[in-house]
Amino acid sequence: MTQPILTGADRRSLRAQGQLLTDLATIGHQGITDAVKAEVNVQLERHQLIKVRATELDRNARKALFEQIAESSNAALIGTVGRTALLYRPNAAAEEA
């Protein structure tokens, strides 16, 4: 599975939906562990659109963490605001219905 390719309108719509969400996964000081990857994958399977929070203080390090978790989970990084990122991965079962 590859990362989804989204148009600008798709991203805008997903950002609007994401404003009402709470963060479902947290990347702690240990970085992206196997447990974090597993939790992100489980939540993406359930919800397709999730918020992930990072405790890292450095802006560039946070950006790298968010890009890395998006790549490892085959999700699209919709956007970031502060310490929170919005990830989207379409669910195959939802597309078939």
C-alpha positions as a LaTeX table, in Angstrom:
\begin{tabular}{lrrr}
\hline
Residue & $x$ (\AA) & $y$ (\AA) & $z$ (\AA) \\
\hline
Met1 & 0.00 & 0.00 & 0.00 \\
Thr2 & 1.29 & 3.45 & $-0.87$ \\
Gln3 & 0.55 & 6.82 & 0.60 \\
Pro4 & $-2.69$ & 8.32 & $-0.73$ \\
Ile5 & $-2.39$ & 11.18 & $-3.21$ \\
Leu6 & $-4.80$ & 13.99 & $-2.37$ \\
Thr7 & $-5.83$ & 17.19 & $-4.11$ \\
Gly8 & $-5.79$ & 20.54 & $-2.37$ \\
Ala9 & $-9.57$ & 20.40 & $-1.98$ \\
Asp10 & $-9.31$ & 16.95 & $-0.38$ \\
Arg11 & $-6.71$ & 18.23 & 2.09 \\
Arg12 & $-8.81$ & 21.28 & 2.93 \\
Ser13 & $-11.86$ & 19.11 & 3.58 \\
Leu14 & $-9.88$ & 16.72 & 5.78 \\
Arg15 & $-8.34$ & 19.60 & 7.76 \\
Ala16 & $-11.85$ & 20.91 & 8.43 \\
Gln17 & $-12.97$ & 17.49 & 9.66 \\
Gly18 & $-9.84$ & 17.14 & 11.78 \\
Gln19 & $-10.50$ & 20.27 & 13.81 \\
Leu20 & $-13.10$ & 18.45 & 15.87 \\
Leu21 & $-10.93$ & 15.42 & 16.59 \\
Thr22 & $-8.92$ & 14.66 & 19.71 \\
Asp23 & $-5.43$ & 13.18 & 19.45 \\
Leu24 & $-5.48$ & 9.40 & 19.44 \\
Ala25 & $-1.74$ & 8.71 & 19.58 \\
Thr26 & 1.25 & 10.38 & 21.22 \\
Ile27 & 4.89 & 10.28 & 20.20 \\
Gly28 & 6.85 & 10.55 & 23.44 \\
His29 & 10.46 & 11.43 & 24.18 \\
Gln30 & 11.58 & 7.98 & 23.02 \\
Gly31 & 10.46 & 8.80 & 19.49 \\
Ile32 & 8.64 & 6.46 & 17.17 \\
Thr33 & 8.64 & 3.08 & 18.88 \\
Asp34 & 7.00 & $-0.13$ & 17.70 \\
Ala35 & 4.14 & 0.53 & 20.12 \\
Val36 & 3.53 & 3.99 & 18.61 \\
Lys37 & 3.55 & 2.55 & 15.07 \\
Ala38 & 1.11 & $-0.18$ & 16.09 \\
Glu39 & $-1.25$ & 2.28 & 17.79 \\
Val40 & $-1.22$ & 4.65 & 14.80 \\
Asn41 & $-1.98$ & 1.77 & 12.44 \\
Val42 & $-4.85$ & 0.52 & 14.63 \\
Gln43 & $-6.36$ & 3.99 & 14.89 \\
Leu44 & $-6.02$ & 4.61 & 11.14 \\
Glu45 & $-7.82$ & 1.33 & 10.44 \\
Arg46 & $-10.67$ & 2.38 & 12.72 \\
His47 & $-11.00$ & 6.06 & 11.88 \\
Gln48 & $-9.07$ & 6.83 & 8.64 \\
Leu49 & $-8.38$ & 10.37 & 9.91 \\
Ile50 & $-6.49$ & 10.82 & 13.20 \\
Lys51 & $-4.54$ & 13.39 & 15.16 \\
Val52 & $-1.10$ & 12.52 & 16.52 \\
Arg53 & 0.63 & 14.59 & 19.19 \\
Ala54 & 4.39 & 14.82 & 19.74 \\
Thr55 & 6.14 & 15.90 & 22.93 \\
Glu56 & 9.30 & 16.96 & 21.07 \\
Leu57 & 10.08 & 20.65 & 21.58 \\
Asp58 & 12.20 & 21.27 & 18.48 \\
Arg59 & 10.08 & 22.25 & 15.47 \\
Asn60 & 12.32 & 20.58 & 12.89 \\
Ala61 & 12.53 & 17.36 & 14.90 \\
Arg62 & 8.73 & 17.28 & 15.22 \\
Lys63 & 8.34 & 17.75 & 11.48 \\
Ala64 & 10.73 & 14.85 & 10.84 \\
Leu65 & 8.85 & 12.65 & 13.35 \\
Phe66 & 5.49 & 13.39 & 11.73 \\
Glu67 & 6.84 & 12.71 & 8.23 \\
Gln68 & 8.44 & 9.47 & 9.43 \\
Ile69 & 5.27 & 8.18 & 11.12 \\
Ala70 & 3.20 & 9.06 & 8.04 \\
Glu71 & 5.63 & 7.22 & 5.78 \\
Ser72 & 5.85 & 4.16 & 8.02 \\
Ser73 & 2.05 & 3.87 & 8.25 \\
Asn74 & 1.42 & 4.63 & 4.54 \\
Ala75 & $-0.69$ & 7.62 & 5.51 \\
Ala76 & $-0.86$ & 11.13 & 4.10 \\
Leu77 & 0.34 & 13.91 & 6.37 \\
Ile78 & $-2.51$ & 16.40 & 5.95 \\
Gly79 & $-1.02$ & 19.14 & 8.08 \\
Thr80 & 0.57 & 20.13 & 11.33 \\
Val81 & $-0.31$ & 22.76 & 13.90 \\
Gly82 & 2.13 & 23.14 & 16.76 \\
Arg83 & 2.71 & 19.74 & 18.31 \\
Thr84 & $-0.20$ & 18.05 & 16.53 \\
Ala85 & $-0.34$ & 16.40 & 13.11 \\
Leu86 & $-3.28$ & 15.15 & 11.11 \\
Leu87 & $-2.86$ & 11.81 & 9.32 \\
Tyr88 & $-5.18$ & 10.23 & 6.76 \\
Arg89 & $-5.22$ & 6.74 & 5.29 \\
Pro90 & $-8.29$ & 5.52 & 3.42 \\
Asn91 & $-9.70$ & 2.26 & 4.71 \\
Ala92 & $-10.05$ & $-0.39$ & 2.00 \\
Ala93 & $-13.26$ & $-1.74$ & 3.56 \\
Ala94 & $-14.86$ & 1.72 & 3.64 \\
Glu95 & $-14.03$ & 2.33 & $-0.04$ \\
Glu96 & $-15.75$ & $-0.92$ & $-1.09$ \\
Ala97 & $-19.00$ & $-0.08$ & 0.75 \\
\hline
\end{tabular}
